[in-house]
Amino acid sequence: MTTDGADGIGASPGGDDDPTVPIVCEECDTRTRVPLSDLADQLERHNETRHGGEDVAGVEPAIADRIADLVAEDMGLLEDE
């Protein structure tokens, strides 16, 4: 199920050139993509309005893990010393 943004997930006021990020809220059964530039605001708004501020909705876990791996690699945290 996706949403149109009425609950803070899925609204896309960012530009069309902005890359999108998949997000998911298992409790609401919502999955959608939001512009990267709007990601933090969208998640905060959804979690605040639907879950009392608890971090329930988030970036798709597989994507979040991959981003964390890339950042760690870029920072040299995965290199043998």
Number of C-alpha atoms within 10 A of each C-alpha: 8 14 16 11 14 9 16 19 27 24 17 20 10 15 11 9 7 13 12 17 17 19 23 21 20 11 10 15 11 15 20 20 20 25 21 17 16 18 22 13 13 24 24 20 17 24 21 16 13 16 15 11 13 12 13 18 23 20 20 16 12 10 13 15 12 11 12 12 14 13 13 13 12 11 10 11 11 12 9 5 5
